[in-house]
Amino acid sequence: MLQGKNIVLGVSGGIAVYKVVELLRLLTKGGANVHVIMTKNAQEFVTPLTFQALSGNPVHTDLFSLYQEQEIGHISLADRADLFILAPATANLIGKVAHGLADDLLTTSVMATKAPVLIVPAMNSNMYENPIYQKNQKFLHDNGYHIMEPVTGSLACGWEGQGKLPAPEAIFAAAVSVLTPKDLLGCRILVTAGPTREEIDPVRYISNYSSGKMGFAIAAAAQQRGAQVTLVAGPTNLTVPVGVRCLPIFSAAEMSSQVFGHLEESDVVIKAAAVADYRPVSRAPQKVKKSAEQLTLDLEKNTDILYSLGQKKGNKVLVGFAAESERLMAHAADKLQKKNLDLIVANDITREGAGFDVDTNIVRFLHSDGRVEELELMSKVQVAQQLLSHVRVLWKAKK
Ligand code: PMT
């Protein structure tokens, strides 16, 4: 995702420094080459050695170090960077950057770079609310710096309020977003993800193995590419991607009502959810007790949401998924045509690394004009990116 990108991670002094160690791990795992610059105060919280070991690069601390200058030089760091991340960014660091002060290696490098800068503030909530700080933040925002909102919660200083560093995963997603070309700007995408649950009684339900990973990957990638994303999600353990509006649902009926409720405001609908085809005719008000040797459950059909969407799609782009255990192409082609889709993503769930509850998938894209594209085993994030490139073409053509 960040393959080949040079990222400078500027660390200033705050208790949240320990969380940035995890951020560094995520960045390197994502393929980035990370150079860390630490301020003097940051080194009071975590030693440079930790960042050096995890980044595989020397940590830069000193503006006038002959060794560091010879090895790389602060201007060279600023020039080669694709992205600067300042995390945690203290009120002091932000104030200096806003006022053009360059009195140490980090502030000098930030001032010298033409790369985008992502600032991740973390501080006491009173400092965060201070009008002087807010003015500095606004000035930087107005001048093209990317600034994340701190999280509200209990702070290290004992206060409750806004000022906590966001989770490393959220900072990572924001970094990917800053570096991703916004080729879906203006596109409103509704994605469904995860399973539905059809209740039998207060303690039991009918469902399936969908984890939501495929749909959440699509939602995250679409948001990073500039789309306005609404995610209608069944029960999952996943974190809602930053910048995505999530509408949690439980049953197929709830999913249907959210999808149709937000249809007008969508240009594209991508249905990655595994929706239960049937639900119990009635939900027992109390827990069903064990008695007879056999128990028959009466089921009735759920509305096929995608089929209904196909009936009224107008100039919207409609993408479906087909999870099949046999005759993959025949079943997927049948759904593509019957549900009036522009594209269907077929996954053969009998193959290892494909389908439910794994991080990877093996899919084929079937287009309404008969084209078929077969993809190799890849991460669901990569599948999402490839799918969205097709969605973009379809959306542009219908606009
Ligand atoms: O969530 P993960 O663990 O990451 O797994 C991903 C996935 C396997 C769930 C995903 O890749 C996938 O294939 N989703 C579709 C699952 C499926 O079984 O689809 P289907 O063949 O039952 O339905 C075809 C299409 O119609 C789907 O787009 C489905 O969302 C839609 N549908 C189905 C039934 C129904 N009542 N309403 C619908 O809208």
Boltz pocket constraint, residues with backbone or C-beta under 6 A from the ligand:
constraints:
  - pocket:
      binder: B
      contacts: [[A, 192], [A, 193], [A, 194], [A, 209], [A, 210], [A, 211], [A, 212], [A, 213], [A, 214], [A, 215], [A, 252], [A, 271], [A, 272], [A, 273], [A, 274], [A, 275], [A, 276], [A, 277], [A, 302], [A, 303], [A, 304], [A, 305], [A, 306], [A, 307], [A, 319], [A, 320], [A, 321], [A, 322], [A, 323], [A, 335], [A, 345], [A, 347], [A, 355], [A, 356], [A, 357], [A, 358]]
      max_distance: 6.0
